[in-house]
Amino acid sequence: QVQLVESGGGLVQAGGSLRLSCVASRSIFSYAMGWYRQAPGKQREMVAYITSGDGTNYADSVKGRFTISRDNAKNTVYLQMNNLKPEDTGVYYCRQEPHYWGQGTQVTVSS
């Protein structure tokens, strides 16, 4: 069992930036990690994914604006979000692939 705690969400104007953090209760060294989001009335979707070897993958809607990274020494994965748009609004969840989810952090982007 692992606990994942997200932080860094908030309210930001369009064009602004936020940095999300996800701290795990145990080592993430061997695990792929992902950030997902769920907008109101929509299904949860993958936003960004990083493998244990630092390979990355992004949803088309965030490519060039979001960057996922990891610090294994701190058991932490980050999501740097730049040039935010109102359609980025939602609850952002961290996942240690394939089973464990965090509780989510709200991101709201105003126009």
C-alpha positions in Angstrom: 0.0 0.0 0.0 1.2 3.5 -0.8 -0.3 6.9 0.0 0.0 9.7 -2.5 -0.6 13.3 -1.5 -1.0 16.0 -4.1 -0.5 19.7 -3.6 -0.1 22.9 -5.5 -3.5 23.4 -7.0 -5.4 26.6 -6.9 -7.1 29.4 -8.8 -5.1 31.0 -11.6 -5.9 33.3 -14.6 -5.6 32.1 -18.1 -1.9 32.2 -19.2 -0.7 31.6 -15.7 1.3 28.8 -14.3 1.0 26.2 -11.5 3.3 23.5 -10.2 1.7 20.4 -8.8 3.5 18.0 -6.5 2.8 14.4 -5.5 4.6 12.9 -2.5 4.5 9.2 -2.0 4.8 7.4 1.3 7.3 5.0 -0.1 10.0 4.8 -2.9 8.8 5.5 -6.4 12.1 4.5 -8.0 10.8 1.4 -9.7 7.4 2.8 -10.7 5.9 4.7 -13.6 3.9 7.7 -12.3 1.1 9.6 -13.9 -1.0 12.7 -13.6 -4.6 12.5 -14.6 -7.5 15.1 -14.4 -11.2 15.0 -14.3 -13.2 18.0 -15.4 -16.8 18.5 -14.2 -19.1 16.1 -16.1 -16.3 14.4 -17.9 -14.3 11.2 -17.5 -10.9 11.1 -15.9 -8.1 11.4 -18.5 -4.4 11.0 -18.6 -2.5 14.2 -18.7 1.1 13.2 -18.4 3.1 10.0 -17.7 6.7 9.3 -16.7 8.3 5.9 -16.7 10.8 4.6 -14.2 13.4 5.4 -16.8 12.2 9.0 -17.3 10.4 8.4 -20.5 7.5 10.8 -20.8 4.2 10.9 -22.6 1.6 13.7 -22.8 -2.0 14.2 -23.8 -2.1 16.2 -27.1 -4.0 19.0 -25.4 -1.1 19.8 -23.0 2.0 19.1 -25.2 4.4 22.0 -25.1 2.7 23.5 -22.0 3.0 20.9 -19.3 6.1 19.1 -18.1 6.2 16.0 -15.8 9.3 15.2 -13.8 10.3 13.1 -10.9 12.7 13.2 -7.9 13.2 9.7 -6.7 15.2 10.8 -3.7 12.2 12.8 -2.5 9.6 10.2 -3.6 8.0 13.1 -5.5 6.6 13.6 -9.0 5.8 17.1 -10.3 3.7 18.6 -13.0 4.7 22.0 -14.2 1.8 23.7 -16.0 2.4 26.8 -18.1 0.1 28.9 -20.3 -2.9 27.5 -18.5 -6.3 27.6 -20.3 -9.8 27.5 -18.8 -10.2 24.0 -20.3 -7.4 22.8 -18.0 -9.8 23.2 -15.1 -10.4 20.1 -13.1 -9.3 17.9 -10.3 -5.8 16.6 -10.9 -4.8 13.2 -9.5 -1.5 11.5 -9.1 -1.2 7.8 -9.8 1.5 5.3 -9.1 0.9 2.9 -11.9 -1.1 0.8 -12.1 -3.0 0.8 -8.9 -2.7 3.7 -6.5 -4.4 7.1 -6.6 -4.0 10.3 -4.6 -7.0 12.2 -3.4 -6.7 15.0 -6.0 -6.0 18.7 -6.0 -8.3 21.3 -7.6 -7.1 23.4 -10.5 -9.3 26.3 -11.6 -8.3 28.5 -14.5 -10.3 31.6 -15.0 -10.7 33.4 -18.4 
